[in-house]
Amino acid sequence: MLAVALWAALAAPQSAPSHPRPAGKVTRIRAEDAPSIDGDLSDPVWSTVAPLPPPRQRLPLENAEPTERTEVRVAQDGKAIYIALFCYDSEPESIRATQPRRDADLDPDDRVELVIDPLHDHRNAYFFQISPGGSIGDALISSNGARFNKAWDGIWDGRARITKEGWFAELRIPVRTMATLPEVTTWGFNYHRNIRRKLEAVHWASARFDTPLFRLSEAGDLEGLDGLEPGIGLDLVPYIRGSASRQRLPDDSDLLGTGGGELFYRLTPGITGALTANTDFAETEVDDRQVNLTRFPLFFPEKRKFFLEDAGVFAFETGGGTFGSSDLVPFFSRRVGLARNGSAIPILAGTKVSGYEGPWSIGALGVETDRDGDLENQQLFATRVRRNLDSEHTVGTLITSGDPSGREDNTVGGFDWRYVTRRLAGGKNLDVSAFFLKSFTPSRDGNDRAMGLEVDYPNDLWRWRARAREIGDDFDPALGFVRRRGVRAYDGTFAYQPRPGGDVRQLFFGVTPQAFTDLSGDLLDTAGSFFVGALLESGDEARVRVVPSYEKVTAPFEIVPGLLVPAEEYSQTRVGVNLQSANRRDLVVEVDGETGRFDDGERHDLQISAALRPNGSLQAALETEQSWLRLPGGDAYVLVTRLRTELNLSPDLSIQTLAQFDNISESFGINNRLRWILEPGKDLFVVLNHNWQELPNRSIVPTDTDFVAKLVLTFRF
């Protein structure tokens, strides 16, 4: 089936997109005439800057005239790029502005998102966003939109304000914040304006259903970016940290002060070298709790800024396409500096080289971790190189070396290939990727390979993906993550998504088949779902799914403490419903329930989340996940609850709290995190953590408390 789909896709006629690529002019201004960044667009300089060509509507009507006027003007003075956003609105009282915090999720709000491609390679770009509430955010985009790295924090400034005519914003992005080349004077550029109450989106370039904003190959052009002054490319980022902690079981306390930092230097305009010493992650958000009700390990995402800043450079094409995948990650940076139980292992020092040079993408990382109990210092390495063969083909290689657990020598090597076209059958999208990996571990000499092929057709009306992979039973990436070994896996997604109009914005009909066999071809599991759904014009959404499955449990496993699932074959069918209210409302509720047979018994799952966002100052969200298990070996109830609150005193000062409880560990924890942006590039973090444990006699006692204050400064030359 996969081979037929691939042949049909590649054999289909290709043609250039029929829509024109817009172009605009950046006005050169004098540094002394630069506007004040305050959201007030009455600065005289803006009257001398010509607006870019107007955008077109992408949603709900493709390439239609927008219902509200948007005007964007761009200027530069050699040291910075200045962007003025005129977002006129006939109902300014209805503008959504509930998220003022930096790097907030702006999906509930009106906003403008921009992508800037300074190297003009149509594959890698910088993402910036701003809302009328004053929230600014940024990210890195790579692989023509396939990778989105929200953890990146650039040094720039943006301010917005609401008036009786709409909302208006100004951005100042220093040239040194982005990798540039002096000979590249035309940059890729696109922007998206979201008018939340109307569920309307406008694009400057390529206002089509099949073209999301991150599709850099479809961006427009900004001309006139010559005479830029990027500086010498040196950033010093020291930190000082004070901490106090107390363990109550047993009783112990510590008071510590330390420091360290990072040095970044632009080796070339597109490649940066970095050194880190006494690396610290005190401000990193804690993980969401998960309870594992499967036979396989759970995946916890990387959240540490040092590793996420250029994660797209190190990303390897193991499949997942538009729908994502985390069951095979050959280089998983979370293995560095974290034990498998989640406890931190200090990083003494590290070096990193990453970036883009012509058709090349290069990443190299070397880290030394400290002793941890009986574990000696470990030296860990990863190298990733990719090359663009042309505008549509990319090949790459990955090598990792070292084992964070210190068990034995381990090396992994492999290569990947990706073909991406936006010219299929008159402008449709097609992604094809393949990979091969091999691990080298002295104690594992069997099938130590992994390989796969994927074809992805990520378009609006018809959306499908087909994937096949094989993972050897001795494949062992010590610096990676593998959910399941010794299997051949086949899965896909096939969906039809028409837009009927009227009260229904879009309908969804689809199937997601999945099958696992062992390496001899004997069936192990099948799963998948048949689903139907509807997105209403109001923004509310509903989906219903039927999930038939077959599972061969080859060895008993403990699904929760004290409850075993026997080694047998199980066939079952479950039914699920998902309901979501529109994210533009002050109260947003999502309910997901699934019920049916489960391993010779029954299982009922219910997930409920409710987010209250009446204004930008105080917000709260409650999430609960519950499972009721009724099996021949006994019954069990599993509960995970999270409460998130957010107090925003200004766009630069916020306090976030996450309280979590689960009844399996019978523990309760609170993480409090204050971030104060003193000015762009200077941040103060204050973190306070409390944990409690429920004892067998049902009493609840505190177990530990941690307090950290950390000041991070950036000096740029």
N, C-alpha and C positions, 0 to 999 in steps of 0.2 A: 504493500500500500504506500509506504514512504517513498520507494523508488518511483512509483507511478506519479505521485504528487510532485516530486522533484522534477521529473522529466516534463510534466505538463506545464509547470510554472516556468521553467527555463526555456521551453520551446515556444511559449506564447510570444506574440509580437511585442516589441518594445518600441516606444517612441518617446520623444522629449515631451515634458509637461507642456500643456497648452497655455498655462497662465504665465504672464510676464513677470520678470523679477524686478521689483521696485528698486530705485536708487535714490539716494538723498545726499545732500552736501552738508559737510560739517564746516561751520563758520570759524575762522581763526580770529581770536580776540586778543587784546592786550591783557597781561596779567593784572594790571591795575584796574581794569574794567570788569574783572570777574565778579559774578553776582554773589551776594550773600546767600548762604544755604539756609533758608528759613521758610520756604514754601510760599513766599510772597513774590509773585512773578511780575511785580511792577518795576523791577530793576531796569534801568534804561537800556542795558546791553541786550535784553531779550527782544527789544523792538528792532534791533539790527540783524537778528538771526532769522533766516527764512525757515518756515516750517517744512517738515518732510511731507511728501505726498500723503494724502489721508488713507486711513485703513479701511478695510472692508469687514463685513460681518461674517464670522465663521459658524456661529451657533446663535439662534436655532436655524437660520437660513444661510445656506452656503453662498458666499460671495455677494451678499445683498448689502444694501445701504444700511449703515448703523443707525439705530434709533436715537443715539446721542452723539454729539460731536466730540472728537478727540483730536488734539493737536500736539505734536511732539517737535521740539526744537533741540538741536545739538550744536555745541560749541566746544572749542579747545583753545588753551593758551600755551601749549607746549608741555605743561606739567600735569594737567588734569583734563578730563572730559567732563563737560557740564551738560546735563539733560534737563529740560523743562517739560513738564507734563501738564497739559491743559485738558482736564477731564470735565467737560461741561455736562450738566445734568439738569433736566427740566423739573426734577423733584428732589432737590438737595436734602430735604428733610428725610428722605427715604434711603439715603446713602448708608451702606452698612460699614461700620468702623468699630468693631468690637475687639480687635487684636492689636494692641500697641507694642507688645514686647518684640525685641529683636529675634529674628529667626522663628517667629510664630508660624503656625499653620494658618495661612490666609484664605483657605477654602471658604469659610463662612462670610468673607468680606468682599467688598469692592476692592480692586487692586489693579496694578499694572506690573507685568512681568516682562523683563527684557533679556535677550540673549545677545552677547557680544563676542564675536569671533575675531580677535586681533590678528591671528596668524592667517586668517582667510583660507583655512584648509578644509572648511565645510565638515569637520569632524569633531572639533574640540572648541569649547566656548566657556564663557563666564555667564552666570545667571544672576540677575539682580531683581528684587521685587520691592514694592512699596505700597502701602495702603493709606487711605485717607486718615486712619487713626494714628499714623506715624510709624507703624512697624516697618522695619527694613530687614531684608534677608538676602542671602547669597548662596551660591553653590557652584560646583564645577560640573560641566557636561562633557562627556567623552563618547567616542564611538558613534558619532552622529545621532546622539540622543539615547543610545542604549544604556548608558551609565549616567546616574545623577547622584552627585556627592554633596549632600546638604550639610555635611559637617564642616566644610571649608568656610573660614571666616576671613574675608578680605578687609583691608583698611579703606574705608570710604564713608561718605556721609550722605544722608538724605532726610529731608523734612517735608511735611505735607500739612495742608490746612483745608478746611471746608468753608465755603462762602455761599452766598445766595445764588451764585451762578454754577456751582458744582464743587469739585475738589481739585486742588492744584498741588504740584510737588516739584521739588528741585533735588537733583542728585549731583554730587561731585565725586568722581572716581579718579584717584591719582593714577597717572600712567604707570607708576611703579607697582601698582596692585596687580597688573596683568602682564603676562609675557607678550612682548611685542618684538617686531623686527623693523629696523629703520627703513628698509626697502619696501615694506608692505604699507602702502598709504591708503588702501581701500580695505575696509573691514567688513566682515559679515555682520548683519544686524537684523533683528526682528523684535517685535513687541506684541503683547497680548493685553487687552483691557477686558476686565471682567466686571459686568454690571450685575451684581448678585441678585437683586430682587427680580430681574427679568430673565435670569439664567442666560444672559447674552454674553457672547465673547466676540471680540473683534481682533483681527490680525492685520499687521502692516503688510506682511508678505505671505503669500500662499494661504488664502482664507478658504481652505477646503476641509471637508470632514476628515479626509484621509491624511491630513498633514498636521500633526501636533506641533506646538511651538518648538519643541526640542529637535525637530528634524532640521538640522543645520544646513543640509544640502539644499533646502528650499528657502533659506533666508535671503533677505535683500542685501544691498550694498550701501555702505557709507563711504563717501569719498572725501578727500581733503584732510587726511590724518598724517600729514607730513610735518617734519620739524619737531617731533616729540622728544622729550628729555627724560629718559628712564632712570637717570642717576647711575651710580656705580653698581647697584643691585645688591647691597649688603643690608641685611636686617639682623639686629641683635635683639633677642627676646628673653631677657632674664626674668626670673620669678623669685620671690621670697615667700616662705610659707611658715606659719606657726600652727601647731596642732596640739590638742589635748584629747586623751582617750582614757576610758575606764572600763575594764572588764570586771564584772561582778561574780562570774562563775568560772574560774576562781577570782578572788578580788585582786585587781592589779590596775595600776594607772601609770600613764606616761605623759610628759610634757616635752614637746620637741620643737625645734626650730631648724629650718633647713633652707637651702636655695639651690638653684640650678638654672638651666635654661637651654636655649637653642640658638644656633647661628645659621642663617640662610644666606647663600651667595649665588647670584646668577652666573653660572659658569659660561653660559651663552644666553642670548636673549630668551631662549625657550627652555633651557635646562637649568635646574636649581640644585645646588649641593647643600646639604644640611648636616649639622653636627648637633647632637643632643647629649647632655650630661645630667646625671641624677634626675632622669625624666620623671615627671610627676603628673598624676591624673586625678588629683583630688576633686576637681570640679565636675568630673564625668557623672552623668546621670546613672542612677542604679538601674539594674535590669528589672523588667517586668517579671513577676513570679509566674512560673509555669509548673503544672503538675503533669507528669508524664504518664499517660494511660496507654502507651504503646510498648512494643518490644525494642524500639530503636531509640538512639540518643536524640535529645532535643537540640535545636539550633538557637543560640543566643547571638544577636547581631553585635558587631563591633561598634563601640560608641566613643572610643578614645580619639581625641582630636589629632594627635601626632600621626596615627596610622590612617585616619580617614582623609587627611588633607589631599592626598594624591592617590586615593584608592583606585580610581579609574585607570591609572597607568598600570597597576599591578593586576587588574581584573583579567580573568582567563575565560575563554568562551566554552563553557561546559554545557550550554543549553539553558533553556528556560524562557528565552525570547521575551516577548512583551509581557508574558504572564509570570515571569520570575521563577527562580529555583535556588534552593539552598541545601540540597541533599548531596552535592558534590562540589567542594571548593578546594582546589589543590593547594592554594596559598590562602590561609585564613589567619589574618594578622592577630586575631584574638588569642591564638596559641602562644604569642610572644608576650611574656610578662604577666600571664595569668595561668594559674594552675587549673586543672580540670574541674575542681570544686568551686572555681570563681575567685579564690583568694589571690591577692596580688603578690607577684615576685618582682622585687625592685629591678629596674633597668639601670645599670651602671652607666652605660654609654652606648651611643649608636651613631651611625652615619647613613646618609641616604642621598642618592642622586636620582632625580626624576624630572621628566618633562618631555618636550617635543622639539625635534630638530629636523626640518625638512620633512621627508616622508617617514621619519623614524619616531617611535615612541619608546622611551628608555626608562627603566626603573631598576634600581639596585639598592638593597637594604642590608645592613649588617648591624647586629645588636648583640651586646653581651649582658646577660642577666646575672644577678647576684646569687650567692648561695641561698638555699632554702632548706633548712634542716639537713638531711643527709645528701641533698642534691647539690652537686658542685656547680660552679659557674658554667654557663652554657653560652656557646657562640652560635648564633643563628643567622642564616643568610637567605636572601631571595633575590633573584634577578629575572626581570621581564623585559623582553624586546619585541616590538612589533614594527612591521613595515607596510606602508600603503603601496601596493603594487601599481594601482591606478586609483581612479575616483571611486571604484566600487569593490575592489579586492584588497584584503588585508591578511597577512600571515604573521605569526608570532611564535615565540618560544618562551618557556618558563623553566627555571631551575631553582629548586630550594635545597638547602642543606642544613642539617642539624635536627635534634630532637629535644624539645623543651623538657621532656620528662627525664632525659639523661639515660634512657634505657640502652640505646646502642646507636651506631652510626645510621643515618638515614639521608637519602638523596632522592629527589623526585625531578624528573625531566619530562618535557613534552612540548608539543606544538599545536597550534590551532589555526584555523582558516575561516575567514568570514567573507561572504559576498552579500552586498547590500545594494539594491537598486530601488529607485523611486520612479522608474520609467516603464514599468511593466503595464502593458495593455492600456496605454494612454495616461499614465501617471499613478498607477497602483504601486503599493509597497511590497517588497519581498526581501526577506532575510534568510540566508542559508549559512549554516556554520557546521564545522566538524572539528574534532579534537582527538589527540592521542596522548596518553600519559603512561609513564612507567616509573615504578618506585624501585629503589635499590636498598634492601635491608638484609643484613647478614643472616638473620634467623628466618627469613621468608624467601623461599626459592621456588614457589609454585607460580600460579598465574598472578603476576604482579602488575598487570596492565589495566588501563581503563580507556575506553574510546566511545565516541558517539557522533551522531549526525542529527541535525535539526533543520526543518524547513518551516518558516514562519511567514504567514500572509496577514499582517496586521492592518486591516482596512476596516472601514466603517460599516459597510453593509454586510459583507461576508468577511469573517475573521476566522482563520484556522491556523493550527499549528500541529505538526507531527514530529515526534522525536523517538530515537532509538539509541540505547546505550548499553554498554557492557562494562561491568566492574569486577575485576578478578578477586578471588577470595584472599589473595595475599597482597593486594594493592594496599599500600600503607603510607599515606602522606602524613608524616609526623607533624608538619607545619600546616596541615590542611584539615578539612572536615569531610568525613564520609558517613552518610547515614546508614548505608547498607552495602555489604560486600557479597561477592559470589553470586551476582544476579545479572540477568539481562532485563532491561526495563524498556517498556514501550508505552508511550502516552501521547495524548493530543487534546486539542480543543477545537471544536467545529461549531461555529455560531452564525446565525442569521439575525441581523439587527436592523430591521426596517424603521423608518420614521414616518408614521402614518399621518401626523398632523393633528390639529384639534387639541383636545385635552391630553393626548398621549404624545410625549416628546419622542420616545423610542421604545420599541419592543425587542425582547431578547428570546431567542429560541436556540438551544444548543445541547451538545453532548460532550462529555469529557472522559473518554475511555482511558483505562490504565491497566497494564498487566505486567507481572513479574514472573520470570522463569529462572530456574537455576542454570548453570553453565552448560548442562546437558540438554536443556530445552524443556524440562519437566515443569509444569505449571505450579507456581507457588501462591500467587495472589492475583485477583482481579478486582478492580474498583472503578469508580467513575460515577457520573451522574447525568441525568436528563433534567434540563432546567427550562423554565419559561419565566419571563419577567417583564415588567413595564416600568419605565421612567415617565412620570406624569409631568405635565407642563408646570405644575406647582413645585417640582423638584422632589416630591415624594417618590419612593421607589419600593417595589415589592417583587420578590422572586419565590418560586416554588421549585423544589428539586426532589427527584427520586433517585436513591443511591443504592443500587444492587451491588453486592460484592461477594467474593469467595476468598477464603483465607486458609492456608495450610500452616498450622502452628506445629513446628517440628520439635520444639522442646517447651515444657511448661515454663511459664513466667509469672511473676508476681505483679499484677496490674496495680494494686495498692497494697500496702503492708498487711499481710495476713490473708490475702485473697488471691488464690492461684487460678490461672487459666490453663486447663489441661492441653496436652499435645494432641490435637485432633484437627479435622477438617470442618470448616464452618461456612455455610451459605446463608446469606441474610439480605434483607431489603429494608432500607430505612427511608424515611420521608422527612424533608426539612422545609422550613419557611423562613425567609428573611424579610423584615420590614424596616424601612429607614425613612424617617421624616426629613424634610428638606433642610440642608445645612444652613440655610439663610435664616432660620427661625431662632428666636431667643432660647427656646428649649428644643434640643435635638435629641431624638430617641431612636435607638436601633435595637431590634429584637431579633435574635436568631435562635430557632429551636429545631431539634432533630430527634426523632424517636423511631424505635423499631427493634428488630432482633439484633443480638450482639453476642457472639461466642456462646451459643446454646442457652442464652438467657435474653435479657432485655437491657437496653441502655437508653436513657432519656437525657438529652443535653439542652441547656437553656443558657443563653448569653444575653445579657441586657446591659446597655450603656445609655446613660442620660447625661447630656452636657448642657449646663445652664450658662448662657452668655448674655446677660441683660445689658452689659456695657463693657467698656474696655478696662475698667478698674479691677473688678472682682469677677472671677469665673470659677466654676466647679464642674467636675465630671465624676460620675460614679459608674464603675464597671464591675459586673459580677459574672462569674462563670460557674455553673453548677452542673454536676453530672450525678445521675442516680443509676447505680449498677445493681441488677438483680440476676445473679448467676447461680448455677448449681452449687458452687462452693461457698456461697454466702452473698450478702448484700453490702453495699458501700455507698457512701455519699461523699462527694468531693466538692469543695467550695474554695474559690479564689475570689477575693474582693479587693478592688483598688479604689481609692478616693484621691483625685487630683484637684488641687486648688491653685489658683494663680492670683496674686495681688500685683497689679501694675501701677506703680506710683508715677511713672513717666515712661516714655519709650526706652529710656536708658537705665531704668531701675525697676527690677522685678524680683518677686519672691515666689518660688514654686515649691509646692509640697506634694509629696506622694506617700500615701499611707497604704500598706498592703497587709493582707492576712490570708493564710491558707490553712485549712484544717488538717492537712496531712503532716506538715512540719509543726503545726500548732504554734506558730510564731507570728508575731505582729511587728512591723517595722515602719518607721517614719523617716523619710528623707526630706530635709529642708535645704533649699538652694537659693541663695541670693546672688544676683549678678548686677553689678553697678558699672556701667560703661562711663568712666570718667571723661574720656574723649576717645575718638576712634584710635584703636591700638593700645589703649590703657584700660585694663579691666580689673576689678576687685571681685573676688568670689568668697562667699562665706557659706560653709556647708555644715549642717548639724544633723547627725543621724542618731536615732534611738531604736533599740530593739528590745522586745519582751518575749518571754517564753511561757507557755502554759504547762504547768507541771501535772503529774498523774493525779494529784489531789484536787485538780481543777483550779488551783490558785495561779495567778499570773505574776511573774517576777521580772524585773528588768535584767537584761543580760549584758548589754554594753552600750556605751555612749561615745560618740566621736564628734569632735569639733575641729574645723579647719578654716583658717583664713589665709587666702592666697592672693597676692598682688602680681599681676603680669603686665610688663611694660614692653613696648616695641620701639626701638630706635632705628630709624631708617636713614640710609645714606645713599 
